[in-house]
Amino acid sequence: MENKYHAPVMLYECLDGLAIQKDGVYVDVTFGGGGHSKAILNLLGKKGTLVAFDQDEDAKNNIPKDERLVFIDQNFEFMENHLLYQNKVPVNGILADLGVSSHQFDEAGRGFSFRFDEAELDMRMNAQTGINAADILNDYKEENLANLFYLYGELKNSRALAAAIVAYRSQQKITKVIHIKEALKRYTPKFGDYKFFAQVFQALRIEVNREMEVLRSFLEQSAKVLAPGGKLVVMSYHSLEDRLVKNFMATGNFEGEAIKDFYGNLIRPFEQSNRKVITASDEELQRNPRSRSAKLRIAEKALIG
């Protein structure tokens, strides 16, 4: 079931980064198909605990029967509060496999993929709450659309794209994937259409799910709930996420600015375990093409005293 849902990327590298202690408390904030979680459980002893988060209703189908597992069907934006409620603070390690699962991309009804022309434009990780992609395309002001295409899609012609969306929706409401393709047909590269629409859909998905805001909050909470020496393992799939993770692990802030105390010592909650980003092996790239864009970073909570 888990391979059909989503093959876990860099599984062994993630486990190695977590440095599992048999009686430790670990957190998987992106349960998904359960691949990483099940591997963590296999390494835990009888007294070990894994707390897993996932707001996607489909993820519940992958929960194994294991008394050591605490599953929380919520966004990991609220990780600290839930861990405190469960009396699981401090924890020994946290794993985050960011982005969208293969299962979500392959489910046409979710609207994450531009492969399905007749799919409804949803893109919500939690399909029960919040605005969807169609709401954004039909209701956002032109300036706001331009900003999100530029900031989250890194599209240089964002203003032209926003104007095209506004012009199209004045004639017809945008509800399906085919409507975006028609609206942006004039600006779609003849031989680069895949990358172009990947950027457009990334921008919309990030906005729908508030992904950058959630990631910032999660990283700050990680510094609070990890025990000294605890491991933070984060896998990202695009440069916007990776930049935030890299800066926070290196400096404790999202700007990457080195802050020093009176004596010239760096003030930061983490020590980086890998200065150089970890990427998938050639063998994994052959087996699982989705791992191509994955970047893994590992840090250790600074020891007190």
C-alpha positions in Angstrom: 0.0 0.0 0.0 2.7 2.5 0.9 4.6 2.1 -2.3 1.5 2.8 -4.3 0.7 5.8 -2.1 4.2 7.2 -2.0 7.6 5.6 -2.0 9.6 7.1 0.9 12.5 9.2 -0.4 16.0 8.8 1.0 14.6 6.4 3.6 18.0 5.2 4.9 19.5 8.6 4.9 16.6 9.9 7.0 16.9 7.1 9.5 20.6 7.6 9.8 20.0 11.3 10.4 17.5 10.6 13.2 20.0 8.3 14.9 17.1 6.4 16.5 17.3 5.6 20.2 15.2 2.5 21.1 13.4 4.2 24.0 13.2 7.6 22.4 10.3 9.8 21.3 10.2 10.7 17.6 7.9 12.8 15.4 7.0 12.3 11.7 5.1 15.4 10.8 4.3 14.2 7.2 3.0 10.7 7.7 1.5 10.2 4.2 1.9 6.6 3.1 3.6 5.7 6.3 6.9 4.6 4.7 9.2 6.6 6.9 7.0 6.1 10.0 6.9 2.3 9.7 10.7 2.2 9.3 11.1 4.3 12.5 8.8 2.0 14.4 10.9 -1.0 13.2 13.9 0.6 15.0 12.2 1.6 18.2 12.0 -0.6 21.3 8.9 -1.5 23.3 9.2 1.8 25.3 9.8 4.0 22.2 7.2 6.3 20.9 6.4 7.8 17.4 4.0 10.7 17.0 2.8 11.1 13.4 0.9 14.0 11.9 -1.1 14.2 8.7 -4.1 16.4 7.9 -4.9 14.4 4.7 -7.9 12.1 5.2 -6.4 9.5 2.8 -3.4 9.1 5.1 -5.5 7.4 7.7 -5.8 4.4 5.5 -2.0 3.7 6.0 -1.9 3.8 9.8 -0.4 0.5 11.2 -1.7 -1.1 14.3 1.0 -0.3 16.8 0.5 0.9 20.4 3.8 2.9 20.1 2.2 5.1 17.5 0.2 8.2 18.3 -1.5 9.5 15.1 -2.7 13.1 15.0 -4.9 14.1 12.1 -3.9 17.8 12.1 -1.5 20.1 10.3 2.0 20.0 11.8 1.7 23.8 12.2 0.3 22.9 15.6 3.0 20.4 16.5 4.1 21.9 19.7 0.6 22.2 21.2 -0.3 18.6 20.3 3.0 17.2 21.7 2.5 19.1 25.0 -1.1 17.8 25.2 0.2 14.3 24.6 2.9 14.9 27.3 5.6 14.0 24.7 8.0 16.9 25.1 11.0 16.9 24.8 11.5 14.7 21.7 14.6 13.0 20.4 14.0 13.5 16.7 11.7 15.1 14.2 11.3 14.2 10.5 9.6 16.3 7.9 9.3 15.1 4.3 7.8 18.3 2.7 5.9 18.7 -0.5 3.1 16.6 -2.1 3.0 12.8 -2.1 2.8 10.7 -5.3 -0.7 9.6 -4.3 -1.9 13.2 -4.1 -0.4 14.0 -7.5 -2.0 10.9 -9.0 -5.5 11.5 -7.6 -7.1 13.7 -10.4 -9.8 14.9 -8.1 -7.3 16.6 -5.8 -6.2 19.1 -8.5 -2.5 19.0 -7.6 -1.4 17.8 -11.1 -1.8 19.6 -14.4 -1.9 16.2 -16.2 -5.7 16.0 -15.8 -7.4 18.7 -17.9 -10.9 18.1 -16.4 -9.8 18.0 -12.8 -11.3 20.5 -10.4 -8.8 23.0 -9.1 -8.6 22.2 -5.4 -5.0 21.6 -4.1 -5.9 21.6 -0.4 -3.9 19.2 1.7 -6.9 19.1 4.0 -9.9 19.0 1.7 -12.3 19.9 4.5 -11.0 23.4 5.2 -9.8 26.7 3.7 -9.8 28.2 0.2 -8.9 26.2 -2.8 -7.0 27.1 -6.0 -10.1 28.0 -7.9 -11.0 30.5 -5.2 -7.6 32.2 -5.6 -7.7 32.3 -9.4 -11.2 33.8 -9.4 -11.2 36.1 -6.4 -7.6 37.4 -5.9 -6.8 40.9 -7.3 -4.5 41.0 -10.2 -1.6 42.4 -8.1 -1.9 39.6 -5.6 -1.9 37.0 -8.3 1.2 38.5 -9.8 2.9 38.5 -6.4 2.2 34.9 -5.7 3.3 33.8 -9.2 6.6 35.7 -8.7 7.3 34.8 -5.1 6.1 31.2 -5.0 6.4 30.1 -8.6 9.6 32.2 -9.4 8.0 33.2 -12.7 9.5 36.3 -14.2 6.5 37.2 -16.3 4.2 37.0 -13.3 2.4 40.3 -14.1 1.5 39.2 -17.6 0.3 35.8 -16.3 -1.9 37.6 -13.7 -3.4 39.9 -16.3 -4.2 36.8 -18.5 -5.9 35.1 -15.6 -8.0 38.2 -14.9 -9.0 38.6 -18.6 -10.0 35.0 -18.9 -12.1 34.9 -15.7 -14.0 38.0 -16.9 -15.4 35.7 -19.6 -15.5 32.4 -17.8 -15.1 31.2 -14.2 -11.9 29.2 -13.7 -12.6 25.9 -12.1 -10.7 23.2 -14.0 -7.1 22.6 -15.0 -8.0 23.1 -18.7 -9.1 26.6 -17.8 -5.6 27.6 -16.6 -4.1 26.1 -19.7 -6.4 28.1 -21.9 -5.9 31.3 -20.0 -2.1 31.0 -20.1 -1.8 29.5 -23.6 -0.2 32.6 -25.0 2.6 32.4 -22.4 3.2 28.7 -22.4 6.6 27.8 -23.8 6.4 25.5 -26.8 9.0 23.1 -25.5 9.0 24.0 -21.8 5.4 23.6 -20.9 6.0 21.0 -18.2 8.3 23.2 -16.2 6.1 26.3 -16.8 2.9 24.7 -15.4 4.9 23.0 -12.6 5.9 26.5 -11.5 2.3 27.8 -11.8 0.8 25.0 -9.9 3.5 25.2 -7.2 2.7 28.8 -6.6 -1.0 28.1 -6.3 -0.4 25.1 -4.0 1.9 27.0 -1.7 -0.7 29.8 -1.4 -3.6 27.4 -0.8 -1.9 25.5 2.0 0.1 28.5 3.4 3.2 26.2 3.1 5.9 28.8 3.7 4.1 30.2 6.8 3.6 26.7 8.1 7.2 25.7 7.5 8.5 28.8 9.4 6.3 28.0 12.3 7.3 24.4 12.3 11.0 25.1 12.3 10.7 27.5 15.2 8.6 25.0 17.2 11.2 22.3 16.5 13.8 24.3 18.3 11.5 24.4 21.4 10.4 20.7 21.6 13.6 18.9 20.7 15.8 17.7 23.6 19.4 18.9 23.6 21.2 16.7 21.1 17.9 15.8 19.4 17.9 15.6 15.6 15.9 17.6 13.1 15.7 16.0 9.6 14.0 17.9 6.8 13.6 17.0 3.2 12.5 19.7 0.8 11.6 19.7 -2.9 12.0 23.2 -4.1 14.4 26.1 -3.5 12.0 28.2 -1.5 11.6 25.6 1.2 15.3 24.6 1.2 16.4 28.2 1.6 14.3 28.6 4.8 15.5 25.2 6.2 19.2 25.9 5.4 19.1 29.4 6.9 17.3 28.3 10.1 19.6 25.4 10.7 22.7 27.5 10.2 21.7 30.7 12.0 18.4 30.2 13.9 16.6 32.8 11.7 15.2 32.7 8.1 17.4 35.5 6.8 20.6 33.6 7.4 22.1 36.4 9.4 24.7 35.3 11.9 23.9 36.7 15.4 26.6 36.7 18.0 26.6 37.3 21.8 28.8 39.7 23.7 31.8 37.3 23.4 31.4 36.8 19.7 29.8 33.3 19.9 27.1 32.5 17.4 23.6 32.4 18.9 21.7 29.6 17.2 19.5 26.6 18.4 21.1 24.1 16.1 24.4 22.7 14.9 24.3 21.4 11.3 25.1 17.7 10.9 25.7 18.1 7.2 27.2 21.2 5.8 26.6 20.0 2.3 23.0 19.1 1.3 22.3 15.4 0.9 20.7 14.2 -2.4 19.4 10.9 -3.6 21.9 8.2 -4.9 22.1 7.3 -8.5 20.4 4.0 -7.7 17.4 5.7 -6.0 17.1 8.2 -8.9 16.6 5.2 -11.2 14.1 3.5 -8.9 12.2 6.6 -7.8 12.3 9.7 -10.2 10.5 11.8 -7.6 13.7 11.8 -5.5 15.4 13.9 -8.2 14.5 17.2 -6.6 14.8 16.2 -3.0 17.3 17.9 -0.7 17.9 16.6 2.8 19.3 18.6 5.6 20.1 17.4 9.2 20.8 19.4 12.3 21.3 18.7 16.0 19.7 20.7 18.8 22.5 22.6 20.6 23.6 21.2 23.9 22.8 23.3 26.9 25.7 24.5 28.9 
